[in-house]
Amino acid sequence: MKGFVLGGVSSGVGKTVATLVTVRALDRAGHAVQPAKAGPDFIDPSHHERVAGRPSRTLDLWLCGEEGLRRNYYRGEGDLCVVEGVMGLYDGDRSSTAMVAEALDVPVVLVVDASAGMESVAATALGFREYADHVGRDVDVVGILAQRAHGGRHERGIREALPDDMEYFGRIPPDDRLEIPDRHLGLRMGEEAPLSEEALDAASEHVRTDRLLEVARVPPRPVEDRPQGGETGKRVAIARDPAFCFRYPATVERLGERSELVMFSSTAGDDLPDCDAVYLPGGYPELHAEALTDAPALETIAERAGEGLPVFGECGGLMALSESLTTVEGETYPMAGVLPAEVRMCERYQALDHVELRATDDTLTASAGESLRGHEFHYSSADVDSDARFAFETERGEGIDGEHDGLTEHRTLGTYCHVHPESGAFDALLDGL
């Protein structure tokens, strides 16, 4: 599967919209497109999936390692992979877009905001290409996709200013319908705020798919296979609803390879299915706190957790497993009450970074002394009881109290850290059942 990266000059330049338009253009040209996201994001991939019709792959060096990153790429389906970058091309000290492009050895198409420039757009692109040599990165910036660019004289001015060896791959015209509303944690999810089909079709006509196909390359295959774990014969229940919507496709795949999966919707009133373990992913419990307070599933989880059922909650899952959740408006809602913490939503984000945790004792997702790499991004804070027990020390990141993560009670574990299956966390969970 050939591929290329759409890297931005900065955050907010319109990479997600450019990716969606490019995917639509390639789809209309008859190609089966596999979307992917550089970085640990859950929200942009939800928009990718809605337009491409297949889940977006997560490509993050910190979360997956180079071999794991390539494994996730090769688990994709289609004949062409479009990788949306994270932040600006060179931004990020653990897994920048440039690092991902270098690890995959695929070219970078630079997304540049052309709304107020012509020659300066070309100068920006040239600078981004030359900067790779300056920092010693093997990054091949092959050309630009002009975001918010008009046709006619504006487009001609951009094309003529580009060096001969830099390609013009087209433009995304200004269109109010190509704006995705945002909120805390980023954009709204793809199911909540899909872009206009007509606007995507119209914009896709200005993308030069033939030139993109010519520059796309096949990445090297992973050298190492992922360690194989056998079938467990166990049943894992996964919350899947608007309150718990942050799941990596690879996580569901890995759990499904080794166990039977059963999905349930806490916000729709489903009770907890019969199972041997529960996974509560991250999401937006704060937006559905009233429904969660009355959810039969949370009451059953509390009962079963007290009986020793393994329950793993990530971020939003941690919040739902706590004693209470207080919104920014000051309204407090009872939660499952499994973990000794009171959670409060804040106006500003409380943590945003790649993280590394070291297990102090054996826990659901790691053995004592093992390290887990992950990512945290949350607007809540947790006030824990004085006798609360933690499973991890934070070697990088904020965790729950700045020094620890992994609040634990019975066989329940709640973390602010999101982990990828390449970390081995979900295999550890299954092996312990």
SVG drawing of the C-alpha trace seen along z (x, -y; Angstrom):
<svg xmlns="http://www.w3.org/2000/svg" viewBox="-32 -38 54 59">
<polyline fill="none" stroke="black" stroke-width="0.4" points="0.0,0.0 1.6,-3.2 1.2,-6.3 2.1,-9.9 1.8,-12.3 -0.1,-15.5 2.0,-17.7 1.0,-21.1 3.1,-24.2 1.4,-24.6 -1.6,-23.6 -4.9,-25.1 -3.7,-25.2 -6.6,-23.0 -4.9,-19.6 -8.0,-17.6 -10.1,-19.3 -7.3,-18.9 -7.1,-15.2 -10.9,-14.7 -10.9,-16.5 -7.9,-14.5 -9.5,-11.2 -12.7,-12.2 -10.8,-13.1 -8.9,-9.8 -12.1,-7.9 -13.8,-9.6 -10.8,-8.7 -11.5,-5.0 -9.0,-4.3 -9.6,-2.4 -8.1,-4.9 -6.8,-3.9 -6.7,-7.0 -4.2,-7.3 -3.3,-9.8 0.2,-10.7 -0.1,-11.2 -2.4,-9.8 -5.6,-11.6 -9.1,-10.0 -11.2,-12.9 -9.6,-13.5 -9.7,-9.8 -13.5,-9.8 -13.8,-12.3 -11.5,-10.1 -13.6,-7.1 -16.8,-8.8 -15.4,-10.0 -13.2,-7.0 -15.6,-4.3 -12.9,-2.5 -11.2,-3.0 -8.2,-5.3 -4.9,-3.8 -2.9,-5.4 0.8,-6.0 2.7,-7.3 6.4,-6.5 6.1,-7.0 3.0,-4.8 4.0,-2.1 7.7,-2.2 9.0,-2.1 8.2,1.6 4.8,1.2 4.1,-1.9 4.9,0.1 2.8,3.0 -0.2,0.7 0.4,-0.8 0.4,2.7 -2.7,3.7 -4.5,1.1 -6.7,1.9 -6.8,0.3 -4.3,-0.7 -3.3,-4.1 -2.8,-5.5 -3.3,-9.2 -1.6,-10.1 -2.7,-13.3 0.0,-14.9 -0.1,-16.3 0.6,-20.0 3.3,-21.5 5.5,-19.2 8.5,-19.3 6.6,-19.9 6.7,-17.3 9.7,-15.8 8.5,-12.2 6.5,-11.6 6.4,-14.6 4.9,-14.3 8.4,-14.5 9.5,-11.5 6.5,-9.4 7.2,-10.3 10.9,-9.4 10.0,-6.1 7.7,-5.2 10.0,-6.6 7.0,-8.2 6.9,-11.7 5.4,-14.8 2.8,-17.0 2.9,-20.3 -0.5,-21.9 0.0,-25.7 -2.5,-28.4 -2.5,-30.4 -5.4,-32.8 -3.1,-35.8 0.0,-34.9 1.4,-33.7 5.2,-33.9 5.3,-33.6 3.5,-30.3 6.4,-29.0 9.0,-30.5 7.3,-28.7 7.4,-25.4 11.0,-25.8 11.9,-26.6 10.2,-23.5 12.0,-21.3 15.4,-22.8 14.9,-22.6 15.0,-18.8 18.7,-19.0 19.3,-21.5 17.9,-19.2 19.3,-16.0 15.9,-14.4 15.4,-12.4 12.1,-14.1 11.1,-14.4 8.9,-17.5 7.8,-17.0 5.3,-19.9 2.2,-21.7 -1.5,-21.5 -2.7,-25.1 -5.4,-25.5 -7.9,-28.4 -6.7,-29.3 -8.7,-30.9 -8.4,-30.0 -7.3,-32.2 -4.5,-34.7 -4.1,-33.5 -3.5,-29.9 -1.3,-30.8 0.9,-33.0 1.4,-30.2 2.3,-27.6 4.7,-29.9 6.5,-30.8 7.3,-27.2 10.7,-25.8 10.7,-23.5 11.3,-20.4 8.4,-21.1 5.0,-20.0 1.7,-21.8 -0.9,-19.2 -3.9,-21.5 -5.9,-23.7 -8.7,-23.7 -11.0,-26.6 -12.4,-28.9 -15.8,-27.5 -17.6,-28.0 -19.1,-24.5 -15.5,-23.1 -15.2,-24.2 -15.5,-21.6 -16.8,-23.1 -14.6,-22.5 -14.9,-22.2 -12.6,-21.1 -10.3,-18.2 -10.5,-19.5 -12.9,-19.1 -16.3,-17.6 -16.5,-13.9 -17.2,-12.9 -20.7,-11.5 -21.6,-14.8 -20.3,-17.3 -19.8,-15.7 -18.7,-18.0 -21.1,-18.8 -20.9,-16.1 -21.5,-18.7 -18.7,-20.8 -16.3,-17.9 -17.1,-16.9 -16.7,-20.5 -13.3,-20.9 -12.1,-17.5 -12.2,-18.6 -9.2,-20.9 -6.9,-18.1 -4.5,-16.7 -4.8,-13.0 -2.7,-11.9 0.3,-13.7 -0.3,-12.4 -0.3,-8.9 3.0,-9.4 4.8,-10.6 3.3,-8.0 5.7,-5.3 5.4,-1.9 7.0,-1.9 9.4,0.8 7.7,3.7 8.1,4.4 11.0,6.7 9.5,8.1 6.1,9.7 4.1,8.7 4.5,11.4 1.5,13.7 -0.8,14.5 -3.2,17.4 -7.0,17.4 -8.1,16.9 -11.7,18.1 -12.7,15.1 -15.3,12.5 -14.5,8.7 -17.2,6.1 -16.3,2.7 -18.3,-0.4 -19.2,-2.0 -21.3,-5.1 -20.9,-8.9 -19.5,-8.9 -16.8,-6.3 -15.9,-6.9 -12.1,-7.1 -10.9,-3.7 -8.0,-2.9 -9.1,-0.4 -6.0,1.6 -7.1,2.0 -10.4,3.6 -8.6,5.7 -6.1,7.0 -8.7,7.8 -10.9,9.4 -8.0,11.6 -7.6,13.2 -11.1,13.0 -14.8,12.7 -15.9,9.0 -19.3,7.7 -20.2,4.0 -22.7,2.2 -24.0,-1.4 -24.2,-2.8 -25.9,-6.0 -28.6,-4.1 -29.5,-2.2 -27.7,1.1 -26.8,3.2 -23.3,4.7 -23.3,7.9 -22.0,11.2 -18.2,10.9 -14.8,11.7 -13.4,8.2 -14.6,4.6 -12.9,1.9 -14.2,-1.6 -12.3,-3.8 -12.0,-7.6 -14.5,-10.0 -16.9,-12.6 -18.6,-11.4 -18.9,-15.0 -21.4,-15.6 -23.5,-12.6 -23.1,-12.7 -26.9,-12.7 -27.4,-9.6 -24.4,-7.8 -25.8,-8.5 -28.9,-6.5 -27.0,-3.9 -27.7,-0.3 -24.3,0.6 -22.4,-1.6 -24.4,-0.1 -23.6,3.4 -19.9,2.6 -19.7,1.3 -21.2,4.5 -19.1,6.8 -15.9,4.8 -16.5,5.3 -16.6,9.1 -13.2,8.9 -14.2,8.4 -11.3,6.8 -12.3,3.3 -9.9,1.1 -10.9,-2.6 -8.9,-5.1 -9.4,-8.8 -13.2,-9.0 -13.4,-5.5 -11.5,-6.6 -14.0,-9.5 -17.0,-7.2 -15.5,-4.8 -14.9,-7.6 -17.3,-8.6 -18.6,-11.7 -18.2,-14.0 -18.7,-17.8 -19.2,-19.7 -17.8,-23.2 -21.3,-24.5 -20.9,-23.2 -23.4,-20.3 -22.3,-17.1 -23.4,-13.7 -22.8,-10.4 -20.7,-7.9 -19.9,-4.2 -18.1,-4.8 -15.5,-2.1 -12.4,-4.3 -11.8,-6.7 -11.8,-10.0 -14.0,-13.0 -13.5,-14.4 -14.1,-18.0 -14.1,-19.4 -11.9,-22.5 -12.1,-25.4 -8.6,-24.7 -6.9,-21.5 -5.0,-19.9 -2.5,-17.7 -1.5,-17.2 1.6,-15.1 3.1,-11.8 3.6,-9.9 5.6,-7.1 4.5,-5.1 6.4,-2.5 4.3,0.1 5.1,0.2 3.2,3.4 1.5,6.0 -1.6,4.5 -4.1,5.2 -2.0,3.8 1.6,4.3 3.8,6.3 5.8,4.6 8.8,2.7 7.5,2.6 7.0,-0.6 4.1,-1.7 4.1,-4.5 0.9,-6.4 -0.7,-9.8 -2.8,-12.0 -5.2,-14.9 -7.9,-15.9 -9.8,-18.8 -10.6,-17.2 -8.8,-16.9 -9.2,-14.1 -9.2,-14.7 -8.3,-11.3 -8.7,-10.0 -5.7,-10.1 -5.4,-6.4 -5.8,-5.9 -3.5,-3.3 -1.7,-3.9 -0.4,-1.3 2.1,-3.6 4.7,-6.2 4.8,-8.9 8.2,-9.1 6.9,-11.5 3.6,-13.3 1.2,-14.5 -0.9,-11.4 -3.5,-11.8 -1.5,-13.8 1.6,-14.8 3.6,-11.8 1.3,-8.8 -1.3,-7.4 -3.4,-4.2 -5.8,-4.6 -6.6,-1.0 -9.2,0.8 -10.2,4.5 -9.2,5.5 -10.2,2.2 -7.6,-0.2 -8.3,-3.8 -5.7,-5.9 -5.6,-9.3 -3.1,-7.6 -4.4,-6.2 -2.3,-3.3 -2.0,-1.6 -2.0,2.2 1.6,2.1 2.4,1.2 1.4,4.8 -1.1,3.4 -4.1,5.2 -2.2,8.5 -1.3,8.2 -5.0,7.6 -6.0,10.7 -3.2,12.9 -4.3,12.1 -7.9,13.3"/>
</svg>
